[in-house]
Amino acid sequence: MIRRAKCKALLLAKSDAGISVENLRRYDEYWHMDCDIRQLSWRTIKNRKFTINQLLQFLESKGYDQCGLLELKQYFSYLSSGHEDPNGRWRNAHLIKRVRPCTVQTYYITLRTFFRYLEAEWVIEASPVESIKLPVCRPDQIFLHSTIVDDVWQISYSTGGGIDCRWN
């Protein structure tokens, strides 16, 4: 048990070292070239570019020059709560709705893949993403758009206050 705790502490120390934002940007380009060489679909490459660009935008907006465990945890937290910012998520006033949990999980999987690439290329000793648990994506976590809820309420109100939900 003590050995396991020491190994975990060592991994955490290595994964927290991080990578500079400048190197992150450079190796992002190498990663996309690797994706091209391996003949991944254009859609996969496009989504990977988008995800890394969002991370870089977040790091730069916060003034970070490194990306390690703490910065990634803050990034995932921002994905879940960025819509609460008065300027909207990514400083876009139209992005004021909460992202779906499956979206956060997709970002996580893409970043885990990228940091594993960095590890395989000997750029970093250990991936900081490995120290973060996979976000939960349950099929029952569906967010109804407010107009749908309003429509259902209007139908209920106009029909005398009740919708018959029995299975007949």
C-alpha positions in Angstrom: 0.0 0.0 0.0 2.8 2.4 0.8 4.5 1.6 -2.5 1.3 2.4 -4.4 1.0 5.7 -2.6 4.6 6.6 -3.5 4.1 5.6 -7.1 0.9 7.8 -7.3 2.7 10.7 -5.7 5.6 10.4 -8.2 3.2 10.2 -11.2 1.3 13.3 -9.8 4.6 15.2 -9.5 5.6 14.3 -13.0 2.2 15.1 -14.5 2.0 18.4 -12.8 5.2 19.6 -14.5 3.2 20.4 -17.6 4.3 21.9 -20.9 4.8 25.6 -22.0 1.9 27.1 -24.0 4.5 27.8 -26.8 5.5 24.2 -27.0 1.9 23.1 -26.7 1.1 25.2 -29.8 4.1 23.8 -31.7 3.4 20.1 -30.8 -0.2 20.6 -31.7 0.9 21.3 -35.3 3.1 18.1 -35.2 0.1 16.1 -33.9 -2.1 17.2 -36.8 0.7 16.3 -39.2 0.8 12.9 -37.5 -3.0 12.6 -37.9 -2.6 13.4 -41.7 0.2 10.8 -42.1 -2.0 8.2 -40.4 -4.9 9.0 -42.7 -7.4 10.0 -40.0 -10.6 11.5 -41.3 -10.8 15.2 -42.0 -13.6 15.5 -39.5 -11.5 13.9 -36.7 -8.6 16.3 -37.5 -10.9 19.3 -37.6 -12.4 18.4 -34.2 -8.9 17.8 -32.7 -7.8 21.2 -34.0 -10.9 22.9 -32.6 -10.4 21.3 -29.1 -6.7 22.2 -28.8 -7.4 25.8 -30.1 -10.1 26.1 -27.4 -7.6 25.0 -24.7 -5.0 27.4 -26.0 -7.5 30.3 -26.1 -8.4 29.5 -22.4 -4.7 29.4 -21.3 -3.9 32.6 -23.1 -7.0 34.4 -21.7 -6.0 33.4 -18.2 -2.4 34.5 -18.8 -0.9 31.1 -18.2 2.4 30.2 -19.8 2.3 26.6 -18.7 -0.3 23.8 -19.1 -0.2 21.3 -16.3 -2.7 19.5 -14.0 -4.1 22.6 -12.3 -4.6 24.4 -15.6 -6.4 21.4 -17.1 -8.7 21.1 -14.1 -9.5 24.8 -14.4 -10.2 24.3 -18.1 -12.6 21.4 -17.5 -14.3 23.4 -14.8 -14.6 26.4 -17.2 -16.2 24.1 -19.8 -19.0 23.3 -17.3 -19.5 26.8 -16.0 -18.2 29.2 -18.7 -21.8 30.0 -19.8 -22.2 31.8 -16.5 -19.6 34.4 -17.5 -21.4 37.8 -18.4 -19.5 37.8 -21.7 -20.5 34.2 -22.5 -18.3 31.2 -23.0 -15.1 32.0 -25.1 -16.1 35.7 -24.8 -19.0 35.0 -27.2 -22.3 36.6 -25.9 -24.3 33.9 -27.7 -22.8 31.0 -25.8 -24.7 31.3 -22.7 -26.1 27.8 -22.4 -24.5 25.0 -20.4 -22.6 22.5 -22.5 -23.8 18.9 -22.4 -21.8 16.5 -20.2 -21.0 14.4 -23.2 -19.3 17.5 -24.8 -17.0 17.8 -21.8 -16.2 14.1 -22.0 -15.4 14.5 -25.7 -13.0 17.3 -24.9 -11.4 15.2 -22.2 -10.9 12.2 -24.6 -9.3 14.4 -27.2 -7.0 16.1 -24.7 -6.1 12.7 -23.2 -5.2 11.5 -26.7 -3.1 14.6 -27.4 -1.2 14.3 -24.1 -0.6 10.6 -24.7 0.9 11.6 -28.0 3.2 14.1 -26.2 4.2 11.3 -23.8 5.0 8.9 -26.6 7.1 11.6 -28.3 9.1 12.1 -25.1 7.9 15.7 -24.8 6.5 15.2 -21.3 7.2 12.5 -18.7 3.6 11.9 -17.8 0.3 13.1 -19.0 -1.5 15.4 -16.6 -4.8 14.3 -18.0 -4.3 10.8 -16.6 -4.7 12.3 -13.1 -8.1 13.7 -13.9 -11.1 11.3 -13.8 -13.1 10.9 -17.0 -16.2 13.2 -16.9 -19.5 11.4 -16.6 -21.8 11.3 -19.6 -25.1 9.7 -18.8 -27.9 9.3 -21.3 -30.3 10.7 -18.8 -28.4 14.0 -18.6 -30.5 15.8 -21.2 -31.0 19.6 -21.0 -34.2 20.8 -22.6 -34.0 24.0 -24.4 -36.0 26.7 -22.6 -38.4 27.2 -25.6 -39.4 23.6 -25.5 -40.2 23.9 -21.8 -42.2 27.1 -22.5 -44.1 25.3 -25.3 -45.0 22.4 -23.0 -46.1 24.8 -20.3 -48.3 26.8 -22.9 -49.9 23.6 -24.1 -50.6 22.5 -20.6 -52.0 25.9 -19.7 -54.2 26.2 -22.8 -55.7 22.7 -22.3 -56.9 23.5 -18.8 -53.8 22.8 -16.9 -53.2 19.2 -17.5 -51.6 17.0 -20.0 -52.7 13.4 -19.9 -49.4 11.4 -19.6 -51.0 8.0 -19.1 -50.0 5.2 -21.4 -53.2 4.0 -23.1 
